[in-house]
Every structure is written in structure tokens, then in C-alpha cells.
Amino acid sequence: MTTPDPPEPEAKLTAVKYEHTADFAEVLTAAGGALLISTYQAGRLVCVGVHDGRLNFSFHAFEQCMGVAVSSSRLAVGTRHDVWMLRQARELAPTLDGGPFDNCYLARLAHHTGRIHVHELAWGRDELWLVNTLFSCLSTLDADTNFVPRWKPPFITQLAGEDRCHLNGMALENGVPKYVTVLARTDTPAGWRADKAKTGCLLDVPSGEPVLTGLCMPHSPRVHAGRTWVLDSGHGRLSLVDPVAGTCEPVVHLPGYTRGLGFAGKYAFIGLSKIRETNVFGGLPIAARRSDLKCGVGVVDLTTGTLAGQLEFQSGVEEIFDVQVLPGSLNPALRGPNPTSDGTPQVWLSAAPRWIG
């Protein structure tokens, strides 16, 4: 048991203004998929699609929206108390108003985790993995419990709802967890806060040993195209990791607190956030550039290490948590659990009748 959280008012989406580089739609088209962006501060999952060469934005209410996991037929969205599952219903896409759409995802199920501070999510071989930040572990789900603890860092001595190391990011390789990021190797309640500017680590899951140390609030480790990547968020950069040597090389510096990383081909899509005036972000190297920071998504061409495009939210959204590419769908329709808040009509998908009698 943990101390009850104070109630939080529903996040209200104020007027959103944005701008983007002229070729952003072209980059998304070349990447072959729409962009999903989660923002817990605004409580929305943003879908950015492309139709007739123009960007199409839609905003979907999910309370304190965090990690997003994408598979060939479903999405998972982590929220304040639940993990929502959306199933693909491509056959409905042509029938929906506001299109034309090339795909459709409908909210089907919610698993109540309670407020475990869920961070990143990823579909594994046959199950969903989630970063359970409050309990400092990786978890899966079953029908009878809030969560199933599956792995914890070896320095964590007790399964307790105390956010002992701020485990926040996860990379899968061949369908199983390979790396995680923590803000410190600490084993006391919120112990990571003491010296967070230089205690971040990338851990190897199978061994539990550190691959990299001395990072500044790292997030979003990934394995892509046979290489390992991590966001050194407190420096605002994307770095390429050499796990054998235990080193990393900055690829590009970006104008934001980097958190949320998705790949499509040669492109890396990186979430950018402004930083709040709180003790969480105080003392970070990126704080010296506070006035220049942006909120949005930067697109990096990995073949050149240069910025290929950028989307910036100028108002209404200030923090990004996750960024994922939805492959094979350039202009999908999402129908979340709150159609009234989203301003979208309710959609029903019925099974074939199985009448009794």
C-alpha cells in the first residue's frame, strides 16, 4: 500500500498552435507512417497523418497519457491509472467521417494498473511489457492482478511503491527486454533525486549490469537496425551506444529536453519538451538554454546526423513523453475512450449476432 495520490483535475486542452518545416509531410510520407505523440501534461494522444501532401492533426483524450506501444494490429496507451488497448479495424476506415482514412484503431479494453507511474510500453513476442516506475521494475499484465513484476535492477532490494531509481525507459531486442534506463542506481524512496544531473545509467537487462554511467536523466533506449541508441535528455541529445566498449557518441543536439524516440527507416523521430521551473529539472545542463527550448518533434536523418524536419507546438502543449511511428498507415483514424472530449462520433463494432433460443 502507498499513500493516496491527491486528486488531479482533468487536463484541459487549450488552443493548440503549431508550425512545422515545409518538408515535414514529405518526411512522414517517406517514413511510411503516421506519427503518434503522447503528452501527459495536456492529457492527449496526438496523431499526425498525411493526406494529399498535407499534415492532418487529431487529438485524443487519455488521462496523463504516457507510453505508447505499436504492433501490426493494435496499440497500447499508458495512462494515469490504466493501460488502454486499441484494436485495428481497417475495414471501417473508408466509412468514417472526416476522411478519407487508410486505417482505423478503436479503443477496446482498459487494464486497471492503478497509479504505478507507468512510463514506456512495448509489445514483446506475445505480451505487453511496461515500465513500472513506481515499483522500480518491468511488468506484464494478467487478468487477475494490477501487474505482474517480471524484472528489477539487482540493486533494488524490495518491491515497493517508492520510485527508488526512476526506471523510465526500455528497449526490446528480439521481442524481450534488453536495456533499461534509470536516473540513478539508488535503493531508497525517490533516492534518484539527490544528484540526478550525472547519475543516469543504461542497464543491460539480462545481466543487470550497467552499460553506460554518468548520463544526465536518460530516456528512451532503443535497438534499431542492429545498433543501440539512447536519449541523454538533460543534454538534449541523441546518442549512439557501443555496448561492448561501454561508450556513447552524441549524434545530434536538439533544442529541447529529449524524451520519446521512434524509428522508421533512416529517420529517428525525437520528442522535444520545454522544462518546468521545478526541482526535477533544476541544475541540468539544458537549463542554461531554457529560453531556446521547444516542444515538438525533431526528425533526424541517421545517414547524415542532421535535422531532416521539425514540428513545434507553440501553445497548448509543452511536454512530450513518447513518440512512435505507426507503419503502414499514413492517415489513420483513432477513436479513443472519450469521443465527446475528442469531438468525434461514437463508433460501434459489433460481432456477428449469436442469438439465444
Steps between C-alpha positions, in 0.01 A plus 500: 500500500612855428383843605196603294570747221316831515226536240601673180265704281442376148754647261338765284631539148543868432532634148787318330715691257779333308735549212723262308768499240370499143615146434358335815213335307748379240720348772202319657401368158853374441497339846181317401294568808307746713643639822358439848603750768403470866489797734415433863482871585219559251354150544483433129625252243574698184478328162679672213409353162543602139229545237549660159844612603375690805523419871182392678491541880258334743499513881371220721438522874690250718552603861869575560597329173846338519654204316367378165562152356438417134456158338367391163140483623470690829611790713548529874491833682615543860300746709472616859315192628455270199656354190263539205498256207391612153434240230543553130177507295632596159177397330314784672740773387322585170165541679609759757423869474789743470707280271596347278690281747721205414472325838304507823575418865221464756530498880397150616635421846656670801711318757491672838856516632438767759736793509831319456650794306512289186758634257602322179310207347605248235342193341722196544472158341155427639436757774518864592794618710474814710740709701356508850681805633336516842603141583841523325438197277393374160153347500250321284125467549256226589125499556514444876747763623603860443836390363745210493858593607743335258839667548663753730852646514721294730565797728127530579454290814124522546191525283356821642298789361777752565651593159844409629705545180256655252506214253349672195604352163521158338642351180396160367716278283346199326183554699649498851634783719867572434575843652342740748581852612502614864579843640719355774596165653333583831296281734321753720168677450550755216875466559573590136413866561814580700754525216299441184715709263774235478374170642294370207573148372424266215466149643524164324189304598632142475800572725367799692837669454553859385592555135534877536528719808522876553205584276278799570139386550503247211182375330375287212768237434444322171650227283457590134670359192740304719618806691422630849377852560414709804380853570728689737208723586665746739739594220228500232666249273473166321797270559624179337614237749786253471388237757827306480724799566252657739511833318258724316545759228264797465338497155308826515408770750141622491317808634304321772502251784514179296250231600311262270672327208357321197670371187393448141768407249775759505301742715494546877200691641591661832268666749604846619372665817538826680604466863300612799625718783511214751762315698480211252665699220707743702876473453487318166739611224205567272361752749759749376311500168156526659386799291590322175328168570210383288220248538433271207675235293837514329572263212861391455639342183720229648711475183620857541430579866316815397153635567265396217187670635341646809153543648454759773201551729490871572213485748276243670769232532826547692622148578535187288539157654499248215528503122421198284459442126192306391632308196278435202245769589553849368162641607342279769188575702521448876192461715598514864299445819378863515335584167312797649824664616658418164212646302460177303188288448459175691589192294361155578653178370269206562567129473269290288176431694490185710138505611382276779197274461 
